[in-house]
Each structure stands twice: as structure tokens, then as C-alpha cells.
Amino acid sequence: MTDMQALHPELFARNKGTDNQNPADIGFWSLVAEDFRTHKRQFASQGFWALFWHRFGNWRMGIKFRLLRMPFSLIYRIMFKLTEIICGIHLPYTVRVGRRVRLDHFGGMVLVAHSIGNDVTIRQNTTFGIAGLDNMDGRPIIGDRVEVGAGVVILGGVHVGGDAIIGANAVVNRDVVNNTVVGGVPARVLRDRRPANLKSA
């Protein structure tokens, strides 16, 4: 258990998947259009389609009557599995995903985080998930404007702070401070990205 998870276990409580967890400040089709722009308006972008079905999976949970929701749930389950097979991206609807998230490139993505913030870029062969079966709620929280390099593994209830950069092939198993560049196995701080006048703050 990381320091952040020990201090704020409520932040890491697993989403049970009973509610629509799409960003509340934007409608479904506006959100899809924003995702399309974020993926450079490329209709064939695998990242766009993975996010589309993720958003759809959450949208359907806004239909409170189970019988009315059932056909949409069937569509979601089929398309979720096809997205895994065709795009190589595993992104369950129970992961809270912010706005303007970009799944850059595709393939080998297993993104079972607690939440992913706004303006995050995630590259191929990336894994987010639990560190062990003894803590099923220990899933990463990815802050806003984080850049995740290819081949990165982020495990357990770690918090990756805003504006951080995770270097390619890094293994992150502890909290990452805002505005830092980390890399290596296990990941360590390589550089502080804050302006010089703020580093002593």
C-alpha cells in the first residue's frame, strides 16, 4: 500500500460500475466529438474507438431501468470484446476516464486503473493494474496532463501526480510527485520539471 492509498483510501475505492462515470460537465455526443478531435480526427484510430465504447459503456448505465438497458449492455459487451481483439486495448467502463485522453498508437494496452485524468497521453504496450491479489482496490490514479511512455507498467494504489512524465519501459510501484520525470525499473525521479523559482517551494 502506498502513502497516498494509506492516507486517502476513499480515493481508491473501486467503481462498482452501477453509474454513468463519464465526465459530468459534457454530454455524450460532445464528449465523443472531443475524443475524435483529440485523436486528430482519424476515424480509424484504435484509441478513439476504445474510448468510444468505454464512453458508451458508461452512458448505458444512465438508463436506470434494467430491462431497457439490457440491449445496450449486450452491444457494449460484444463491442468491448471486439475492441480488445481488433485494437489490442483493454479499457473497462469501470475505469473513470477524463476528457481529451489520447491513446496514442495501439496494442498491448491493459488500462485497469482507478481513474485517468484530463489531457493524459498513453502509448502502446502499457499496463495499469493491481500489484497483487491481496489488494484488489489497489489500482493507479493517473493525474491530469500525464504523459505515459511506451511499455510502462504502473501497479498498485499509486498516485501519478499532474504534469508528470513516465519514461518508456518504466515500472512504477510508488507515488509519483507532480511535475517530475521518472524512469527505470523500479522508476525513480530523473528530473524536476518545475521552473527554477518554484523548485524550493
VMD Tcl script that draws the C-alpha trace (Angstrom):
set ca {
  {0.00 0.00 0.00}
  {1.42 3.39 -0.98}
  {1.44 6.51 1.19}
  {-1.37 8.08 -0.84}
  {-3.57 5.00 -0.56}
  {-2.93 4.72 3.17}
  {-3.84 8.39 3.74}
  {-6.83 8.52 1.36}
  {-8.30 5.02 0.89}
  {-11.61 6.56 -0.24}
  {-9.91 7.88 -3.40}
  {-9.00 4.34 -4.42}
  {-12.38 2.71 -3.73}
  {-13.27 0.62 -6.75}
  {-16.01 1.84 -9.08}
  {-18.75 -0.79 -8.89}
  {-19.98 0.05 -12.39}
  {-23.52 0.96 -11.35}
  {-23.47 4.58 -12.53}
  {-22.54 6.64 -15.56}
  {-18.97 7.78 -14.78}
  {-18.43 9.82 -17.96}
  {-17.32 13.41 -17.23}
  {-20.38 15.21 -15.89}
  {-19.64 18.59 -17.48}
  {-20.18 17.46 -21.09}
  {-22.85 15.47 -22.95}
  {-22.20 12.07 -24.52}
  {-22.02 13.13 -28.18}
  {-19.99 16.24 -27.36}
  {-17.59 14.00 -25.45}
  {-17.30 11.63 -28.42}
  {-16.64 14.60 -30.74}
  {-13.95 15.85 -28.37}
  {-12.33 12.39 -28.32}
  {-12.40 12.38 -32.13}
  {-10.59 15.74 -32.25}
  {-8.11 14.54 -29.63}
  {-7.25 11.62 -31.91}
  {-6.53 14.02 -34.81}
  {-9.91 13.36 -36.45}
  {-8.71 9.93 -37.57}
  {-11.81 7.80 -37.93}
  {-9.73 4.60 -37.98}
  {-7.84 5.44 -34.77}
  {-7.96 2.43 -32.46}
  {-7.63 4.71 -29.44}
  {-10.70 6.65 -30.47}
  {-12.80 3.50 -30.81}
  {-11.61 2.09 -27.49}
  {-12.68 5.34 -25.84}
  {-15.97 5.41 -27.78}
  {-17.05 2.04 -26.41}
  {-15.79 2.99 -22.97}
  {-17.97 6.14 -23.06}
  {-20.89 4.08 -24.42}
  {-20.48 1.55 -21.61}
  {-20.83 4.35 -19.07}
  {-23.64 6.13 -20.92}
  {-25.83 2.99 -20.85}
  {-25.57 2.92 -17.04}
  {-27.54 6.17 -17.02}
  {-30.56 4.09 -18.13}
  {-31.96 3.17 -14.74}
  {-34.47 0.53 -15.85}
  {-32.55 -2.72 -16.28}
  {-34.83 -4.14 -18.98}
  {-34.39 -1.03 -21.11}
  {-30.65 -1.11 -20.52}
  {-30.18 -4.77 -21.43}
  {-29.88 -4.41 -25.24}
  {-27.32 -1.61 -24.81}
  {-25.40 -3.77 -22.32}
  {-25.34 -6.61 -24.85}
  {-24.00 -4.25 -27.54}
  {-21.37 -2.94 -25.10}
  {-20.14 -6.41 -24.11}
  {-19.79 -7.51 -27.73}
  {-18.01 -4.33 -28.80}
  {-15.78 -4.32 -25.70}
  {-14.51 -7.78 -26.63}
  {-14.10 -6.84 -30.31}
  {-12.14 -3.75 -29.27}
  {-9.80 -5.97 -27.27}
  {-9.31 -8.32 -30.21}
  {-9.02 -5.76 -33.02}
  {-7.39 -2.83 -31.24}
  {-5.44 -4.60 -28.51}
  {-6.82 -2.21 -25.88}
  {-8.47 -3.39 -22.64}
  {-10.24 -0.42 -21.01}
  {-13.20 -1.44 -18.81}
  {-16.01 1.07 -18.39}
  {-15.43 0.95 -14.62}
  {-12.23 2.99 -15.08}
  {-13.04 6.68 -14.65}
  {-11.60 8.46 -17.70}
  {-11.35 12.23 -18.00}
  {-11.53 14.45 -21.05}
  {-9.12 14.74 -24.01}
  {-7.38 11.47 -23.16}
  {-5.30 10.20 -26.06}
  {-4.48 6.52 -26.55}
  {-1.53 7.07 -28.84}
  {-0.71 4.16 -31.14}
  {-2.34 0.90 -30.08}
  {-1.80 -2.65 -28.95}
  {-0.88 -4.28 -25.68}
  {-2.78 -1.76 -23.56}
  {-4.29 -3.09 -20.32}
  {-5.66 0.01 -18.62}
  {-7.27 -1.16 -15.38}
  {-6.66 1.99 -13.38}
  {-8.89 3.53 -10.75}
  {-9.02 6.75 -12.75}
  {-7.28 8.56 -15.60}
  {-7.31 12.36 -15.53}
  {-7.79 15.00 -18.21}
  {-5.35 15.58 -21.10}
  {-3.43 12.35 -20.49}
  {-1.43 10.66 -23.27}
  {-0.90 6.89 -23.07}
  {1.30 5.00 -25.52}
  {1.40 1.36 -26.61}
  {2.22 -1.74 -24.52}
  {1.14 -0.04 -21.30}
  {-0.23 -1.83 -18.23}
  {-2.16 -0.29 -15.33}
  {-3.42 -2.66 -12.67}
  {-3.23 -4.23 -9.22}
  {0.09 -5.23 -7.66}
  {-1.30 -8.42 -6.12}
  {-4.45 -10.33 -5.29}
  {-4.26 -9.21 -1.66}
  {-5.40 -5.68 -2.58}
  {-7.99 -5.66 -5.36}
  {-8.74 -1.96 -4.78}
  {-5.09 -1.01 -5.20}
  {-5.28 0.47 -8.70}
  {-3.43 3.53 -10.00}
  {-4.79 7.07 -10.09}
  {-3.33 8.94 -13.06}
  {-3.41 12.73 -12.66}
  {-4.08 15.42 -15.25}
  {-1.71 16.07 -18.16}
  {0.40 12.98 -17.51}
  {2.44 11.52 -20.38}
  {2.92 7.76 -20.25}
  {5.66 6.31 -22.44}
  {5.58 3.05 -24.38}
  {5.93 -0.12 -22.35}
  {5.20 1.49 -18.98}
  {3.84 -0.62 -16.10}
  {2.05 1.16 -13.23}
  {0.94 -1.19 -10.46}
  {-0.94 -0.89 -7.19}
  {-2.61 2.00 -5.44}
  {-0.13 4.61 -6.62}
  {-0.90 8.21 -7.45}
  {0.82 9.68 -10.50}
  {0.77 13.43 -9.98}
  {-0.26 16.02 -12.54}
  {2.12 17.01 -15.35}
  {4.38 14.01 -14.67}
  {6.19 12.18 -17.48}
  {6.73 8.42 -17.19}
  {9.64 7.32 -19.37}
  {9.40 4.35 -21.71}
  {9.51 0.88 -20.10}
  {9.45 2.28 -16.54}
  {7.89 0.21 -13.75}
  {6.06 2.46 -11.30}
  {5.15 0.96 -7.92}
  {5.14 4.06 -5.73}
  {3.65 7.55 -5.90}
  {4.99 10.00 -8.49}
  {5.18 13.65 -7.49}
  {3.64 16.37 -9.70}
  {5.87 17.85 -12.40}
  {8.54 15.16 -12.33}
  {10.08 12.93 -14.97}
  {10.56 9.34 -13.80}
  {12.10 6.30 -15.44}
  {13.77 2.98 -14.78}
  {12.95 -0.30 -13.04}
  {11.76 0.48 -10.45}
  {11.01 4.06 -11.53}
  {12.94 6.88 -9.89}
  {12.91 10.64 -10.34}
  {15.12 11.74 -13.23}
  {14.21 15.41 -13.40}
  {12.05 18.08 -11.79}
  {10.01 19.88 -14.46}
  {9.08 22.91 -12.35}
  {10.62 26.29 -13.14}
  {13.77 27.01 -11.07}
  {12.00 29.63 -8.93}
  {9.40 27.07 -7.82}
  {11.66 24.12 -7.01}
  {12.35 25.32 -3.48}
  {8.65 25.84 -2.78}
}
mol new
graphics top color blue
foreach p $ca { graphics top sphere $p radius 0.5 }
foreach p [lrange $ca 0 end-1] q [lrange $ca 1 end] { graphics top cylinder $p $q radius 0.2 }
display resetview
